[in-house]
Amino acid sequence: MKNDLHLNNLFSIIRQLSKAFIFIAGIGIILPIFIGLIFGIPVEKILALIISTIVLQTWSSPVGIGLKIPPGVIMFVITCFALSLVLAIFEVLDAMAMTSPRVKTMLDKVEKKMGKYNVLYRYGALACFFIAMLPGLGLIATAIIAWLLRFNKLLSVISMVFAFFLVSFVVMLISLGILK
């Protein structure tokens, strides 16, 4: 009986980590490459933009401009990668919660405390929009914060990715000389 529980837990963890991999590979890499090919952009340029997004996050759009990628494609590629990263982080953290009794206990305590603050529990995901814009925090830290505080996953993801898109768009407009 105990081995069955352990095996079921292992399969759940593998499923969560597989979903994270599919998000990164499918939404973050394959989809942008496909769109790039449709627009006649070489794969290596799209991959360079994706890698710069990992490192520079919202500041990666000037790299795309330097690679002579059209602005619409730049925004699509970096937004797809941002979405895939946030979704993958949630899946990896869920997998961690399944394996660690300590993390599970901590999450139970957080949920209990969050229940006392209905406003934060209800609208906290919208705060992700502003947290994601803070220099130094970015998507990764904001996703972890949203997961730890048990914010609504869908609203959190939308808020974070939208904030990422807006900041990246402003950076791109500045790089193009449209905003000064």
C-alpha positions in Angstrom: 0.0 0.0 0.0 2.8 2.5 0.9 4.6 1.7 -2.3 1.5 2.4 -4.3 1.2 5.8 -2.7 4.9 6.5 -3.4 4.5 5.4 -7.0 1.4 7.6 -7.5 3.3 10.5 -6.0 6.2 9.8 -8.3 3.9 9.8 -11.4 2.3 13.0 -10.3 5.7 14.7 -10.0 6.7 13.4 -13.4 3.5 14.7 -14.8 4.0 18.2 -13.3 7.6 18.4 -14.5 6.6 17.1 -18.0 4.0 19.9 -18.2 6.7 22.4 -17.3 8.9 21.0 -20.1 6.1 21.1 -22.6 5.3 24.8 -21.7 8.9 25.8 -22.2 9.5 23.7 -25.3 6.1 24.3 -26.9 5.1 27.8 -26.1 8.5 29.3 -25.4 10.6 27.8 -28.1 8.7 25.8 -30.9 5.9 28.3 -31.3 8.2 31.3 -31.7 10.4 29.4 -34.1 7.4 28.5 -36.2 6.2 32.1 -36.3 9.7 33.2 -37.1 9.8 30.8 -40.0 6.5 32.1 -41.3 8.0 35.6 -41.4 11.3 34.3 -43.0 13.4 34.9 -39.9 16.2 32.4 -39.4 15.9 30.0 -36.5 19.2 31.2 -34.9 17.9 34.7 -34.7 14.8 33.6 -32.9 16.8 31.4 -30.5 19.2 34.3 -29.8 16.2 36.5 -28.9 14.8 33.7 -26.7 18.2 33.3 -24.9 18.4 37.1 -24.4 14.9 37.0 -22.9 16.1 34.5 -20.4 18.9 36.8 -19.4 17.6 40.3 -19.9 13.8 39.7 -19.5 12.0 42.9 -20.4 15.2 44.5 -21.7 15.5 41.9 -24.5 13.6 43.7 -27.2 16.7 45.8 -28.2 18.4 42.5 -29.0 15.6 41.7 -31.4 15.9 45.1 -33.0 19.7 44.6 -33.4 19.0 41.2 -35.1 16.6 43.0 -37.5 13.6 41.1 -36.4 10.3 43.0 -37.0 8.9 44.6 -33.8 5.7 42.5 -33.9 7.6 39.3 -34.0 9.9 40.5 -31.3 7.0 41.1 -29.0 5.4 37.8 -29.9 8.6 35.8 -29.2 9.4 37.4 -25.9 5.8 37.3 -24.7 5.5 33.6 -25.6 8.7 32.9 -23.7 7.5 34.9 -20.7 4.2 33.0 -20.7 6.0 29.6 -20.9 8.4 30.6 -18.1 5.6 31.6 -15.7 3.5 28.5 -16.4 6.6 26.2 -16.0 7.5 27.9 -12.7 4.0 27.2 -11.3 4.3 23.5 -12.4 7.8 23.0 -10.9 6.7 24.6 -7.6 3.6 22.4 -7.6 5.9 19.4 -8.0 8.1 20.6 -5.1 5.0 20.9 -3.0 4.1 17.3 -3.7 7.5 16.0 -2.6 8.2 18.1 0.5 6.1 17.8 3.6 7.8 21.0 4.9 6.7 23.0 1.8 3.1 21.5 2.0 2.9 22.5 5.7 4.1 26.0 4.9 1.6 26.3 2.1 -1.2 25.2 4.4 -0.2 27.9 6.9 -0.1 30.5 4.1 -3.6 29.5 2.9 -5.0 29.7 6.4 -3.5 33.2 6.9 -4.6 34.3 3.5 -8.2 33.3 4.3 -8.2 36.0 6.9 -7.5 38.7 4.3 -10.2 38.1 1.7 -9.2 41.2 -0.2 -5.6 40.1 -0.7 -6.7 36.6 -1.5 -9.3 37.8 -4.0 -7.3 40.6 -5.6 -3.7 39.7 -4.9 -3.2 38.3 -8.4 -3.7 41.8 -9.8 -0.8 42.9 -7.6 1.4 40.7 -9.7 1.0 43.2 -12.5 2.9 45.8 -10.4 5.3 43.4 -8.8 6.4 42.1 -12.2 7.3 45.6 -13.2 9.7 46.2 -10.3 13.4 46.1 -11.4 15.2 43.1 -10.0 12.1 41.0 -9.4 10.8 40.3 -12.8 8.8 37.3 -13.8 10.6 34.6 -11.9 10.3 36.2 -8.4 6.7 37.4 -9.1 5.6 33.9 -10.1 7.2 32.5 -6.9 5.4 35.1 -4.8 2.1 34.5 -6.5 2.5 30.7 -6.0 3.5 31.1 -2.3 0.7 33.4 -1.5 -1.7 31.1 -3.4 -3.1 33.8 -5.6 -5.5 32.9 -8.4 -3.2 31.2 -11.0 -5.0 32.3 -14.1 -5.2 36.0 -13.0 -1.7 35.9 -11.8 -0.4 34.6 -15.1 -2.4 37.1 -17.1 -1.2 40.0 -14.8 2.5 39.0 -15.0 2.6 38.4 -18.7 0.7 41.6 -19.5 3.1 43.6 -17.3 6.0 41.9 -19.0 4.5 42.8 -22.4 3.9 46.4 -21.5 7.4 47.0 -20.1 9.0 45.2 -23.0 6.9 47.3 -25.4 8.0 50.6 -23.8 11.6 49.4 -23.9 11.3 48.6 -27.5 9.7 52.0 -28.3 12.5 53.7 -26.5 15.1 51.6 -28.4 13.4 52.5 -31.7 13.5 56.2 -30.8 9.8 56.6 -30.8 9.7 57.4 -27.1 12.3 59.7 -25.7 
